[in-house]
Amino acid sequence: MNKVFIIAEAGVNHNGSIELAKKLIDVAVEAKVDAVKFQTFKAENLVSKNAQKADYQKETTNKEESQFDMIKKLEL
């Protein structure tokens, strides 16, 4: 039987912090996963500086912050 390859999805849960990303890797190692997947991007390539936030984003983040600035904080 083939071994199952398990990937831990960290996504953007590093919150833009390389130190937190490393901690997420450590936790994944403890869980004995085979790989950890992160989402990385440059805000400039992902969203317009004039883009409006979605309603749910307005409710859960700083209302004065633009979508661009919100996404920019999640860059690694």
mmCIF file of the N, C-alpha and C atoms, coordinates in Angstrom:
data_MODEL
# 
_entry.id   MODEL 
# 
loop_
_atom_site.group_PDB 
_atom_site.id 
_atom_site.type_symbol 
_atom_site.label_atom_id 
_atom_site.label_alt_id 
_atom_site.label_comp_id 
_atom_site.label_asym_id 
_atom_site.label_entity_id 
_atom_site.label_seq_id 
_atom_site.pdbx_PDB_ins_code 
_atom_site.Cartn_x 
_atom_site.Cartn_y 
_atom_site.Cartn_z 
_atom_site.occupancy 
_atom_site.B_iso_or_equiv 
_atom_site.pdbx_formal_charge 
_atom_site.auth_seq_id 
_atom_site.auth_comp_id 
_atom_site.auth_asym_id 
_atom_site.auth_atom_id 
_atom_site.pdbx_PDB_model_num 
ATOM 1   N N  . MET A 1 1  ? 0.843   -1.180 0.000  1.00 0.00 ? 1  MET A N  1 
ATOM 2   C CA . MET A 1 1  ? 0.000   0.000  0.000  1.00 0.00 ? 1  MET A CA 1 
ATOM 3   C C  . MET A 1 1  ? 0.888   1.242  0.000  1.00 0.00 ? 1  MET A C  1 
ATOM 4   N N  . ASN A 1 2  ? 0.500   2.259  -0.758 1.00 0.00 ? 2  ASN A N  1 
ATOM 5   C CA . ASN A 1 2  ? 1.263   3.501  -0.829 1.00 0.00 ? 2  ASN A CA 1 
ATOM 6   C C  . ASN A 1 2  ? 1.046   4.347  0.417  1.00 0.00 ? 2  ASN A C  1 
ATOM 7   N N  . LYS A 1 3  ? 2.109   5.024  0.829  1.00 0.00 ? 3  LYS A N  1 
ATOM 8   C CA . LYS A 1 3  ? 2.028   5.934  1.974  1.00 0.00 ? 3  LYS A CA 1 
ATOM 9   C C  . LYS A 1 3  ? 1.281   7.201  1.557  1.00 0.00 ? 3  LYS A C  1 
ATOM 10  N N  . VAL A 1 4  ? 0.422   7.675  2.425  1.00 0.00 ? 4  VAL A N  1 
ATOM 11  C CA . VAL A 1 4  ? -0.288  8.928  2.184  1.00 0.00 ? 4  VAL A CA 1 
ATOM 12  C C  . VAL A 1 4  ? 0.656   10.088 2.475  1.00 0.00 ? 4  VAL A C  1 
ATOM 13  N N  . PHE A 1 5  ? 0.702   11.078 1.586  1.00 0.00 ? 5  PHE A N  1 
ATOM 14  C CA . PHE A 1 5  ? 1.533   12.270 1.753  1.00 0.00 ? 5  PHE A CA 1 
ATOM 15  C C  . PHE A 1 5  ? 0.650   13.361 2.343  1.00 0.00 ? 5  PHE A C  1 
ATOM 16  N N  . ILE A 1 6  ? 0.963   13.794 3.556  1.00 0.00 ? 6  ILE A N  1 
ATOM 17  C CA . ILE A 1 6  ? 0.130   14.766 4.265  1.00 0.00 ? 6  ILE A CA 1 
ATOM 18  C C  . ILE A 1 6  ? 0.759   16.151 4.200  1.00 0.00 ? 6  ILE A C  1 
ATOM 19  N N  . ILE A 1 7  ? -0.045  17.129 3.768  1.00 0.00 ? 7  ILE A N  1 
ATOM 20  C CA . ILE A 1 7  ? 0.403   18.519 3.654  1.00 0.00 ? 7  ILE A CA 1 
ATOM 21  C C  . ILE A 1 7  ? -0.377  19.369 4.650  1.00 0.00 ? 7  ILE A C  1 
ATOM 22  N N  . ALA A 1 8  ? 0.337   20.087 5.505  1.00 0.00 ? 8  ALA A N  1 
ATOM 23  C CA . ALA A 1 8  ? -0.300  21.033 6.426  1.00 0.00 ? 8  ALA A CA 1 
ATOM 24  C C  . ALA A 1 8  ? -0.466  22.361 5.693  1.00 0.00 ? 8  ALA A C  1 
ATOM 25  N N  . GLU A 1 9  ? -1.692  22.867 5.645  1.00 0.00 ? 9  GLU A N  1 
ATOM 26  C CA . GLU A 1 9  ? -1.989  24.134 4.964  1.00 0.00 ? 9  GLU A CA 1 
ATOM 27  C C  . GLU A 1 9  ? -1.875  25.270 5.969  1.00 0.00 ? 9  GLU A C  1 
ATOM 28  N N  . ALA A 1 10 ? -0.765  26.005 5.903  1.00 0.00 ? 10 ALA A N  1 
ATOM 29  C CA . ALA A 1 10 ? -0.569  27.148 6.796  1.00 0.00 ? 10 ALA A CA 1 
ATOM 30  C C  . ALA A 1 10 ? -1.181  28.412 6.201  1.00 0.00 ? 10 ALA A C  1 
ATOM 31  N N  . GLY A 1 11 ? -1.253  28.472 4.873  1.00 0.00 ? 11 GLY A N  1 
ATOM 32  C CA . GLY A 1 11 ? -1.861  29.630 4.214  1.00 0.00 ? 11 GLY A CA 1 
ATOM 33  C C  . GLY A 1 11 ? -1.177  30.928 4.583  1.00 0.00 ? 11 GLY A C  1 
ATOM 34  N N  . VAL A 1 12 ? -1.956  31.918 5.011  1.00 0.00 ? 12 VAL A N  1 
ATOM 35  C CA . VAL A 1 12 ? -1.413  33.211 5.443  1.00 0.00 ? 12 VAL A CA 1 
ATOM 36  C C  . VAL A 1 12 ? -1.459  33.345 6.962  1.00 0.00 ? 12 VAL A C  1 
ATOM 37  N N  . ASN A 1 13 ? -1.607  32.216 7.653  1.00 0.00 ? 13 ASN A N  1 
ATOM 38  C CA . ASN A 1 13 ? -1.696  32.257 9.114  1.00 0.00 ? 13 ASN A CA 1 
ATOM 39  C C  . ASN A 1 13 ? -0.392  32.661 9.789  1.00 0.00 ? 13 ASN A C  1 
ATOM 40  N N  . HIS A 1 14 ? 0.641   32.934 8.998  1.00 0.00 ? 14 HIS A N  1 
ATOM 41  C CA . HIS A 1 14 ? 1.888   33.488 9.525  1.00 0.00 ? 14 HIS A CA 1 
ATOM 42  C C  . HIS A 1 14 ? 1.741   34.978 9.825  1.00 0.00 ? 14 HIS A C  1 
ATOM 43  N N  . ASN A 1 15 ? 0.657   35.584 9.303  1.00 0.00 ? 15 ASN A N  1 
ATOM 44  C CA . ASN A 1 15 ? 0.371   37.012 9.529  1.00 0.00 ? 15 ASN A CA 1 
ATOM 45  C C  . ASN A 1 15 ? 1.529   37.923 9.139  1.00 0.00 ? 15 ASN A C  1 
ATOM 46  N N  . GLY A 1 16 ? 2.315   37.499 8.154  1.00 0.00 ? 16 GLY A N  1 
ATOM 47  C CA . GLY A 1 16 ? 3.430   38.315 7.680  1.00 0.00 ? 16 GLY A CA 1 
ATOM 48  C C  . GLY A 1 16 ? 4.685   38.194 8.518  1.00 0.00 ? 16 GLY A C  1 
ATOM 49  N N  . SER A 1 17 ? 4.709   37.261 9.458  1.00 0.00 ? 17 SER A N  1 
ATOM 50  C CA . SER A 1 17 ? 5.853   37.100 10.365 1.00 0.00 ? 17 SER A CA 1 
ATOM 51  C C  . SER A 1 17 ? 6.625   35.830 10.026 1.00 0.00 ? 17 SER A C  1 
ATOM 52  N N  . ILE A 1 18 ? 7.894   35.981 9.667  1.00 0.00 ? 18 ILE A N  1 
ATOM 53  C CA . ILE A 1 18 ? 8.726   34.812 9.378  1.00 0.00 ? 18 ILE A CA 1 
ATOM 54  C C  . ILE A 1 18 ? 8.909   33.964 10.637 1.00 0.00 ? 18 ILE A C  1 
ATOM 55  N N  . GLU A 1 19 ? 8.970   34.611 11.796 1.00 0.00 ? 19 GLU A N  1 
ATOM 56  C CA . GLU A 1 19 ? 9.106   33.862 13.055 1.00 0.00 ? 19 GLU A CA 1 
ATOM 57  C C  . GLU A 1 19 ? 7.875   32.998 13.310 1.00 0.00 ? 19 GLU A C  1 
ATOM 58  N N  . LEU A 1 20 ? 6.696   33.551 13.081 1.00 0.00 ? 20 LEU A N  1 
ATOM 59  C CA . LEU A 1 20 ? 5.471   32.766 13.253 1.00 0.00 ? 20 LEU A CA 1 
ATOM 60  C C  . LEU A 1 20 ? 5.413   31.649 12.222 1.00 0.00 ? 20 LEU A C  1 
ATOM 61  N N  . ALA A 1 21 ? 5.860   31.910 11.004 1.00 0.00 ? 21 ALA A N  1 
ATOM 62  C CA . ALA A 1 21 ? 5.898   30.873 9.969  1.00 0.00 ? 21 ALA A CA 1 
ATOM 63  C C  . ALA A 1 21 ? 6.781   29.712 10.419 1.00 0.00 ? 21 ALA A C  1 
ATOM 64  N N  . LYS A 1 22 ? 7.915   30.019 11.015 1.00 0.00 ? 22 LYS A N  1 
ATOM 65  C CA . LYS A 1 22 ? 8.811   28.971 11.517 1.00 0.00 ? 22 LYS A CA 1 
ATOM 66  C C  . LYS A 1 22 ? 8.151   28.175 12.637 1.00 0.00 ? 22 LYS A C  1 
ATOM 67  N N  . LYS A 1 23 ? 7.399   28.853 13.501 1.00 0.00 ? 23 LYS A N  1 
ATOM 68  C CA . LYS A 1 23 ? 6.683   28.147 14.575 1.00 0.00 ? 23 LYS A CA 1 
ATOM 69  C C  . LYS A 1 23 ? 5.618   27.217 13.996 1.00 0.00 ? 23 LYS A C  1 
ATOM 70  N N  . LEU A 1 24 ? 4.947   27.666 12.948 1.00 0.00 ? 24 LEU A N  1 
ATOM 71  C CA . LEU A 1 24 ? 3.956   26.816 12.295 1.00 0.00 ? 24 LEU A CA 1 
ATOM 72  C C  . LEU A 1 24 ? 4.611   25.572 11.700 1.00 0.00 ? 24 LEU A C  1 
ATOM 73  N N  . ILE A 1 25 ? 5.806   25.734 11.175 1.00 0.00 ? 25 ILE A N  1 
ATOM 74  C CA . ILE A 1 25 ? 6.552   24.580 10.658 1.00 0.00 ? 25 ILE A CA 1 
ATOM 75  C C  . ILE A 1 25 ? 6.885   23.628 11.797 1.00 0.00 ? 25 ILE A C  1 
ATOM 76  N N  . ASP A 1 26 ? 7.334   24.165 12.927 1.00 0.00 ? 26 ASP A N  1 
ATOM 77  C CA . ASP A 1 26 ? 7.663   23.320 14.084 1.00 0.00 ? 26 ASP A CA 1 
ATOM 78  C C  . ASP A 1 26 ? 6.452   22.512 14.547 1.00 0.00 ? 26 ASP A C  1 
ATOM 79  N N  . VAL A 1 27 ? 5.295   23.151 14.599 1.00 0.00 ? 27 VAL A N  1 
ATOM 80  C CA . VAL A 1 27 ? 4.067   22.455 15.003 1.00 0.00 ? 27 VAL A CA 1 
ATOM 81  C C  . VAL A 1 27 ? 3.728   21.363 13.989 1.00 0.00 ? 27 VAL A C  1 
ATOM 82  N N  . ALA A 1 28 ? 3.913   21.660 12.714 1.00 0.00 ? 28 ALA A N  1 
ATOM 83  C CA . ALA A 1 28 ? 3.637   20.671 11.675 1.00 0.00 ? 28 ALA A CA 1 
ATOM 84  C C  . ALA A 1 28 ? 4.585   19.480 11.786 1.00 0.00 ? 28 ALA A C  1 
ATOM 85  N N  . VAL A 1 29 ? 5.845   19.745 12.108 1.00 0.00 ? 29 VAL A N  1 
ATOM 86  C CA . VAL A 1 29 ? 6.817   18.664 12.306 1.00 0.00 ? 29 VAL A CA 1 
ATOM 87  C C  . VAL A 1 29 ? 6.362   17.770 13.458 1.00 0.00 ? 29 VAL A C  1 
ATOM 88  N N  . GLU A 1 30 ? 5.923   18.386 14.551 1.00 0.00 ? 30 GLU A N  1 
ATOM 89  C CA . GLU A 1 30 ? 5.426   17.616 15.697 1.00 0.00 ? 30 GLU A CA 1 
ATOM 90  C C  . GLU A 1 30 ? 4.224   16.753 15.309 1.00 0.00 ? 30 GLU A C  1 
ATOM 91  N N  . ALA A 1 31 ? 3.422   17.248 14.377 1.00 0.00 ? 31 ALA A N  1 
ATOM 92  C CA . ALA A 1 31 ? 2.247   16.503 13.915 1.00 0.00 ? 31 ALA A CA 1 
ATOM 93  C C  . ALA A 1 31 ? 2.619   15.441 12.877 1.00 0.00 ? 31 ALA A C  1 
ATOM 94  N N  . LYS A 1 32 ? 3.895   15.385 12.524 1.00 0.00 ? 32 LYS A N  1 
ATOM 95  C CA . LYS A 1 32 ? 4.440   14.391 11.594 1.00 0.00 ? 32 LYS A CA 1 
ATOM 96  C C  . LYS A 1 32 ? 3.878   14.503 10.168 1.00 0.00 ? 32 LYS A C  1 
ATOM 97  N N  . VAL A 1 33 ? 3.627   15.737 9.735  1.00 0.00 ? 33 VAL A N  1 
ATOM 98  C CA . VAL A 1 33 ? 3.201   15.928 8.349  1.00 0.00 ? 33 VAL A CA 1 
ATOM 99  C C  . VAL A 1 33 ? 4.414   15.834 7.433  1.00 0.00 ? 33 VAL A C  1 
ATOM 100 N N  . ASP A 1 34 ? 4.160   15.666 6.159  1.00 0.00 ? 34 ASP A N  1 
ATOM 101 C CA . ASP A 1 34 ? 5.246   15.532 5.188  1.00 0.00 ? 34 ASP A CA 1 
ATOM 102 C C  . ASP A 1 34 ? 5.685   16.861 4.590  1.00 0.00 ? 34 ASP A C  1 
ATOM 103 N N  . ALA A 1 35 ? 4.794   17.840 4.600  1.00 0.00 ? 35 ALA A N  1 
ATOM 104 C CA . ALA A 1 35 ? 5.109   19.145 4.007  1.00 0.00 ? 35 ALA A CA 1 
ATOM 105 C C  . ALA A 1 35 ? 4.200   20.205 4.620  1.00 0.00 ? 35 ALA A C  1 
ATOM 106 N N  . VAL A 1 36 ? 4.634   21.457 4.500  1.00 0.00 ? 36 VAL A N  1 
ATOM 107 C CA . VAL A 1 36 ? 3.825   22.592 4.943  1.00 0.00 ? 36 VAL A CA 1 
ATOM 108 C C  . VAL A 1 36 ? 3.682   23.538 3.757  1.00 0.00 ? 36 VAL A C  1 
ATOM 109 N N  . LYS A 1 37 ? 2.451   23.968 3.488  1.00 0.00 ? 37 LYS A N  1 
ATOM 110 C CA . LYS A 1 37 ? 2.178   24.861 2.360  1.00 0.00 ? 37 LYS A CA 1 
ATOM 111 C C  . LYS A 1 37 ? 1.804   26.244 2.891  1.00 0.00 ? 37 LYS A C  1 
ATOM 112 N N  . PHE A 1 38 ? 2.520   27.249 2.424  1.00 0.00 ? 38 PHE A N  1 
ATOM 113 C CA . PHE A 1 38 ? 2.239   28.639 2.766  1.00 0.00 ? 38 PHE A CA 1 
ATOM 114 C C  . PHE A 1 38 ? 1.745   29.373 1.530  1.00 0.00 ? 38 PHE A C  1 
ATOM 115 N N  . GLN A 1 39 ? 0.996   30.434 1.734  1.00 0.00 ? 39 GLN A N  1 
ATOM 116 C CA . GLN A 1 39 ? 0.646   31.343 0.649  1.00 0.00 ? 39 GLN A CA 1 
ATOM 117 C C  . GLN A 1 39 ? 1.584   32.534 0.745  1.00 0.00 ? 39 GLN A C  1 
ATOM 118 N N  . THR A 1 40 ? 2.297   32.799 -0.332 1.00 0.00 ? 40 THR A N  1 
ATOM 119 C CA . THR A 1 40 ? 3.181   33.962 -0.380 1.00 0.00 ? 40 THR A CA 1 
ATOM 120 C C  . THR A 1 40 ? 2.859   34.753 -1.641 1.00 0.00 ? 40 THR A C  1 
ATOM 121 N N  . PHE A 1 41 ? 3.009   36.041 -1.549 1.00 0.00 ? 41 PHE A N  1 
ATOM 122 C CA . PHE A 1 41 ? 2.662   36.917 -2.666 1.00 0.00 ? 41 PHE A CA 1 
ATOM 123 C C  . PHE A 1 41 ? 3.199   38.303 -2.391 1.00 0.00 ? 41 PHE A C  1 
ATOM 124 N N  . LYS A 1 42 ? 3.144   39.138 -3.398 1.00 0.00 ? 42 LYS A N  1 
ATOM 125 C CA . LYS A 1 42 ? 3.422   40.566 -3.281 1.00 0.00 ? 42 LYS A CA 1 
ATOM 126 C C  . LYS A 1 42 ? 2.100   41.284 -3.491 1.00 0.00 ? 42 LYS A C  1 
ATOM 127 N N  . ALA A 1 43 ? 1.731   42.137 -2.565 1.00 0.00 ? 43 ALA A N  1 
ATOM 128 C CA . ALA A 1 43 ? 0.445   42.834 -2.639 1.00 0.00 ? 43 ALA A CA 1 
ATOM 129 C C  . ALA A 1 43 ? 0.293   43.568 -3.969 1.00 0.00 ? 43 ALA A C  1 
ATOM 130 N N  . GLU A 1 44 ? 1.382   44.138 -4.465 1.00 0.00 ? 44 GLU A N  1 
ATOM 131 C CA . GLU A 1 44 ? 1.342   44.888 -5.722 1.00 0.00 ? 44 GLU A CA 1 
ATOM 132 C C  . GLU A 1 44 ? 0.884   44.022 -6.892 1.00 0.00 ? 44 GLU A C  1 
ATOM 133 N N  . ASN A 1 45 ? 1.149   42.720 -6.818 1.00 0.00 ? 45 ASN A N  1 
ATOM 134 C CA . ASN A 1 45 ? 0.779   41.793 -7.888 1.00 0.00 ? 45 ASN A CA 1 
ATOM 135 C C  . ASN A 1 45 ? -0.590  41.161 -7.667 1.00 0.00 ? 45 ASN A C  1 
ATOM 136 N N  . LEU A 1 46 ? -1.192  41.425 -6.521 1.00 0.00 ? 46 LEU A N  1 
ATOM 137 C CA . LEU A 1 46 ? -2.424  40.731 -6.154 1.00 0.00 ? 46 LEU A CA 1 
ATOM 138 C C  . LEU A 1 46 ? -3.655  41.625 -6.145 1.00 0.00 ? 46 LEU A C  1 
ATOM 139 N N  . VAL A 1 47 ? -3.483  42.862 -5.705 1.00 0.00 ? 47 VAL A N  1 
ATOM 140 C CA . VAL A 1 47 ? -4.652  43.728 -5.515 1.00 0.00 ? 47 VAL A CA 1 
ATOM 141 C C  . VAL A 1 47 ? -4.307  45.170 -5.887 1.00 0.00 ? 47 VAL A C  1 
ATOM 142 N N  . SER A 1 48 ? -5.282  45.859 -6.427 1.00 0.00 ? 48 SER A N  1 
ATOM 143 C CA . SER A 1 48 ? -5.116  47.271 -6.772 1.00 0.00 ? 48 SER A CA 1 
ATOM 144 C C  . SER A 1 48 ? -5.072  48.114 -5.504 1.00 0.00 ? 48 SER A C  1 
ATOM 145 N N  . LYS A 1 49 ? -4.297  49.171 -5.531 1.00 0.00 ? 49 LYS A N  1 
ATOM 146 C CA . LYS A 1 49 ? -4.248  50.076 -4.378 1.00 0.00 ? 49 LYS A CA 1 
ATOM 147 C C  . LYS A 1 49 ? -5.585  50.776 -4.159 1.00 0.00 ? 49 LYS A C  1 
ATOM 148 N N  . ASN A 1 50 ? -6.452  50.752 -5.157 1.00 0.00 ? 50 ASN A N  1 
ATOM 149 C CA . ASN A 1 50 ? -7.770  51.387 -5.052 1.00 0.00 ? 50 ASN A CA 1 
ATOM 150 C C  . ASN A 1 50 ? -8.896  50.398 -4.762 1.00 0.00 ? 50 ASN A C  1 
ATOM 151 N N  . ALA A 1 51 ? -8.568  49.118 -4.601 1.00 0.00 ? 51 ALA A N  1 
ATOM 152 C CA . ALA A 1 51 ? -9.601  48.098 -4.386 1.00 0.00 ? 51 ALA A CA 1 
ATOM 153 C C  . ALA A 1 51 ? -10.308 48.305 -3.054 1.00 0.00 ? 51 ALA A C  1 
ATOM 154 N N  . GLN A 1 52 ? -11.608 48.128 -3.086 1.00 0.00 ? 52 GLN A N  1 
ATOM 155 C CA . GLN A 1 52 ? -12.416 48.221 -1.871 1.00 0.00 ? 52 GLN A CA 1 
ATOM 156 C C  . GLN A 1 52 ? -12.396 46.876 -1.142 1.00 0.00 ? 52 GLN A C  1 
ATOM 157 N N  . LYS A 1 53 ? -12.543 46.924 0.160  1.00 0.00 ? 53 LYS A N  1 
ATOM 158 C CA . LYS A 1 53 ? -12.658 45.694 0.935  1.00 0.00 ? 53 LYS A CA 1 
ATOM 159 C C  . LYS A 1 53 ? -14.056 45.105 0.755  1.00 0.00 ? 53 LYS A C  1 
ATOM 160 N N  . ALA A 1 54 ? -14.134 43.790 0.866  1.00 0.00 ? 54 ALA A N  1 
ATOM 161 C CA . ALA A 1 54 ? -15.432 43.118 0.905  1.00 0.00 ? 54 ALA A CA 1 
ATOM 162 C C  . ALA A 1 54 ? -16.089 43.432 2.247  1.00 0.00 ? 54 ALA A C  1 
ATOM 163 N N  . ASP A 1 55 ? -17.395 43.287 2.311  1.00 0.00 ? 55 ASP A N  1 
ATOM 164 C CA . ASP A 1 55 ? -18.120 43.600 3.545  1.00 0.00 ? 55 ASP A CA 1 
ATOM 165 C C  . ASP A 1 55 ? -17.581 42.826 4.742  1.00 0.00 ? 55 ASP A C  1 
ATOM 166 N N  . TYR A 1 56 ? -17.304 41.517 4.556  1.00 0.00 ? 56 TYR A N  1 
ATOM 167 C CA . TYR A 1 56 ? -16.796 40.733 5.681  1.00 0.00 ? 56 TYR A CA 1 
ATOM 168 C C  . TYR A 1 56 ? -15.422 41.230 6.132  1.00 0.00 ? 56 TYR A C  1 
ATOM 169 N N  . GLN A 1 57 ? -14.615 41.736 5.201  1.00 0.00 ? 57 GLN A N  1 
ATOM 170 C CA . GLN A 1 57 ? -13.310 42.277 5.573  1.00 0.00 ? 57 GLN A CA 1 
ATOM 171 C C  . GLN A 1 57 ? -13.469 43.557 6.380  1.00 0.00 ? 57 GLN A C  1 
ATOM 172 N N  . LYS A 1 58 ? -14.432 44.363 6.014  1.00 0.00 ? 58 LYS A N  1 
ATOM 173 C CA . LYS A 1 58 ? -14.692 45.597 6.760  1.00 0.00 ? 58 LYS A CA 1 
ATOM 174 C C  . LYS A 1 58 ? -15.123 45.293 8.187  1.00 0.00 ? 58 LYS A C  1 
ATOM 175 N N  . GLU A 1 59 ? -15.866 44.205 8.364  1.00 0.00 ? 59 GLU A N  1 
ATOM 176 C CA . GLU A 1 59 ? -16.364 43.831 9.686  1.00 0.00 ? 59 GLU A CA 1 
ATOM 177 C C  . GLU A 1 59 ? -15.282 43.230 10.575 1.00 0.00 ? 59 GLU A C  1 
ATOM 178 N N  . THR A 1 60 ? -14.270 42.599 9.972  1.00 0.00 ? 60 THR A N  1 
ATOM 179 C CA . THR A 1 60 ? -13.287 41.854 10.769 1.00 0.00 ? 60 THR A CA 1 
ATOM 180 C C  . THR A 1 60 ? -11.904 42.490 10.815 1.00 0.00 ? 60 THR A C  1 
ATOM 181 N N  . THR A 1 61 ? -11.711 43.610 10.120 1.00 0.00 ? 61 THR A N  1 
ATOM 182 C CA . THR A 1 61 ? -10.402 44.273 10.119 1.00 0.00 ? 61 THR A CA 1 
ATOM 183 C C  . THR A 1 61 ? -10.589 45.765 10.378 1.00 0.00 ? 61 THR A C  1 
ATOM 184 N N  . ASN A 1 62 ? -9.482  46.462 10.459 1.00 0.00 ? 62 ASN A N  1 
ATOM 185 C CA . ASN A 1 62 ? -9.492  47.911 10.652 1.00 0.00 ? 62 ASN A CA 1 
ATOM 186 C C  . ASN A 1 62 ? -10.250 48.578 9.501  1.00 0.00 ? 62 ASN A C  1 
ATOM 187 N N  . LYS A 1 63 ? -11.330 49.233 9.810  1.00 0.00 ? 63 LYS A N  1 
ATOM 188 C CA . LYS A 1 63 ? -12.172 49.846 8.772  1.00 0.00 ? 63 LYS A CA 1 
ATOM 189 C C  . LYS A 1 63 ? -11.447 50.945 7.998  1.00 0.00 ? 63 LYS A C  1 
ATOM 190 N N  . GLU A 1 64 ? -10.469 51.586 8.622  1.00 0.00 ? 64 GLU A N  1 
ATOM 191 C CA . GLU A 1 64 ? -9.737  52.687 7.980  1.00 0.00 ? 64 GLU A CA 1 
ATOM 192 C C  . GLU A 1 64 ? -8.636  52.185 7.055  1.00 0.00 ? 64 GLU A C  1 
ATOM 193 N N  . GLU A 1 65 ? -8.267  50.928 7.178  1.00 0.00 ? 65 GLU A N  1 
ATOM 194 C CA . GLU A 1 65 ? -7.180  50.338 6.406  1.00 0.00 ? 65 GLU A CA 1 
ATOM 195 C C  . GLU A 1 65 ? -7.697  49.902 5.033  1.00 0.00 ? 65 GLU A C  1 
ATOM 196 N N  . SER A 1 66 ? -6.933  50.176 3.985  1.00 0.00 ? 66 SER A N  1 
ATOM 197 C CA . SER A 1 66 ? -7.329  49.758 2.636  1.00 0.00 ? 66 SER A CA 1 
ATOM 198 C C  . SER A 1 66 ? -7.111  48.256 2.467  1.00 0.00 ? 66 SER A C  1 
ATOM 199 N N  . GLN A 1 67 ? -7.738  47.689 1.442  1.00 0.00 ? 67 GLN A N  1 
ATOM 200 C CA . GLN A 1 67 ? -7.521  46.273 1.164  1.00 0.00 ? 67 GLN A CA 1 
ATOM 201 C C  . GLN A 1 67 ? -6.051  46.034 0.832  1.00 0.00 ? 67 GLN A C  1 
ATOM 202 N N  . PHE A 1 68 ? -5.458  46.946 0.083  1.00 0.00 ? 68 PHE A N  1 
ATOM 203 C CA . PHE A 1 68 ? -4.045  46.815 -0.265 1.00 0.00 ? 68 PHE A CA 1 
ATOM 204 C C  . PHE A 1 68 ? -3.187  46.730 0.996  1.00 0.00 ? 68 PHE A C  1 
ATOM 205 N N  . ASP A 1 69 ? -3.407  47.649 1.946  1.00 0.00 ? 69 ASP A N  1 
ATOM 206 C CA . ASP A 1 69 ? -2.612  47.649 3.178  1.00 0.00 ? 69 ASP A CA 1 
ATOM 207 C C  . ASP A 1 69 ? -2.860  46.393 4.006  1.00 0.00 ? 69 ASP A C  1 
ATOM 208 N N  . MET A 1 70 ? -4.097  45.917 4.017  1.00 0.00 ? 70 MET A N  1 
ATOM 209 C CA . MET A 1 70 ? -4.420  44.689 4.736  1.00 0.00 ? 70 MET A CA 1 
ATOM 210 C C  . MET A 1 70 ? -3.637  43.507 4.149  1.00 0.00 ? 70 MET A C  1 
ATOM 211 N N  . ILE A 1 71 ? -3.626  43.398 2.819  1.00 0.00 ? 71 ILE A N  1 
ATOM 212 C CA . ILE A 1 71 ? -2.916  42.315 2.138  1.00 0.00 ? 71 ILE A CA 1 
ATOM 213 C C  . ILE A 1 71 ? -1.404  42.484 2.289  1.00 0.00 ? 71 ILE A C  1 
ATOM 214 N N  . LYS A 1 72 ? -0.929  43.712 2.225  1.00 0.00 ? 72 LYS A N  1 
ATOM 215 C CA . LYS A 1 72 ? 0.509   44.000 2.333  1.00 0.00 ? 72 LYS A CA 1 
ATOM 216 C C  . LYS A 1 72 ? 1.077   43.453 3.643  1.00 0.00 ? 72 LYS A C  1 
ATOM 217 N N  . LYS A 1 73 ? 0.294   43.523 4.722  1.00 0.00 ? 73 LYS A N  1 
ATOM 218 C CA . LYS A 1 73 ? 0.764   43.041 6.027  1.00 0.00 ? 73 LYS A CA 1 
ATOM 219 C C  . LYS A 1 73 ? 0.952   41.527 6.053  1.00 0.00 ? 73 LYS A C  1 
ATOM 220 N N  . LEU A 1 74 ? 0.381   40.816 5.090  1.00 0.00 ? 74 LEU A N  1 
ATOM 221 C CA . LEU A 1 74 ? 0.473   39.358 5.064  1.00 0.00 ? 74 LEU A CA 1 
ATOM 222 C C  . LEU A 1 74 ? 1.628   38.843 4.208  1.00 0.00 ? 74 LEU A C  1 
ATOM 223 N N  . GLU A 1 75 ? 2.405   39.749 3.620  1.00 0.00 ? 75 GLU A N  1 
ATOM 224 C CA . GLU A 1 75 ? 3.569   39.326 2.824  1.00 0.00 ? 75 GLU A CA 1 
ATOM 225 C C  . GLU A 1 75 ? 4.633   38.725 3.733  1.00 0.00 ? 75 GLU A C  1 
ATOM 226 N N  . LEU A 1 76 ? 5.323   37.730 3.227  1.00 0.00 ? 76 LEU A N  1 
ATOM 227 C CA . LEU A 1 76 ? 6.491   37.191 3.937  1.00 0.00 ? 76 LEU A CA 1 
ATOM 228 C C  . LEU A 1 76 ? 7.743   37.759 3.324  1.00 0.00 ? 76 LEU A C  1 
# 
